[in-house]
Amino acid sequence: MILPLLLLFACKVTGIEDGARFGPLTQLKLSYTSVFVGETDGGALVLFDAGPQEDGAKVAKALEPMGFTLEDVEHLFITHGHEDHIGGLAAYPNATRWGLGLEAPLLEEAGQGLDMPLEDGDVTVLDEWTVEVLSVPGHTPGNAAYLVGGVLVTGDSAMLFRDGAVGPPPEKYSDDPAQAAVSLINLRDRLLPRADEVQAVVFSHSGGLDDPTAFWELAAISP
């Protein structure tokens, strides 16, 4: 039931562009969702979300031209604990798992866990990278966004619609739709004084923005 609904919804959002580059991150399309990968100057391979595949096959294929394997992923930042974002966690045996501690119960229900629980506003330093975690509750209780290298990784906190507007996911996909919508506005307001730090905004289930103007405007509060 979930997959047909997602495919129907996909008609309303911009398409995921496999291999699209946003700052230090590359978007990898995994059917109806995506993950983001990047390499620090020190050679650490970093992944945002694990994707749905238990064997990580599509991610493995995408990493081959980069000269990496799944075993090379050192850090994995989780936006939230839905199956299409954590189903592939076991495919990265050497990755340290990061995410908001509030999301730990949902991951535990799926038989997964966090190595490094984070709190809202925590900043992780990886070589020359800084990864800031931002709480965006509503889609799930511990739903997170990350700011890294000028890129705001929103996961399922927001989507880019075909009319160019940014908004939260449809109500049926969030635990608390009203909170999800409010949290997205709060995220925008929180980052607006630091707008010069955000050069791109990316989403798990749609194409991304290399100009964040639509995120600052947030014309679509609900789809």
C-alpha angles and dihedrals in degrees: 000000000000096000096053090049090051092049090050091050091048088073089067099052133063115268122263109250108216110225095014111156123223114177107302093345133086122203115227116199116222103182105280096359139040146209131211126230134187142164123226121223086256091059099255112148112221127191130192108211125350103241126230102281116100091208095042089225098155093046089049091053091049092050094052096081088050090056094246138118131203089262089063094065104109102175130032120187115199121210094191144333105261116130095247089059102039104025090100099047094112090059091073104062096170099044123113107225117225128184144126111298089228088069094055095094092055091049091048090054086059092049093255135110148190126255094193115029111202135203127219110283096018114146121210118200116213110176103297093346126096116197115196119194119215123193114232104171124189106066083064128345094256098034111152143193124199132213113207131158093346092310123115108210105201102175105192094338089099144001136206111238126208092252089062096254125130119221145145122282119273114286094250091066099052130076091219110016095183091052091046091056093047092046091053091054089046090052090052092048092046093054099037093087086054095044092135088066093060115072098155139019122206134191134199098227103035143032119288138243121245086183111050096203094111090053092054090048095044091189093173112060090172130011 
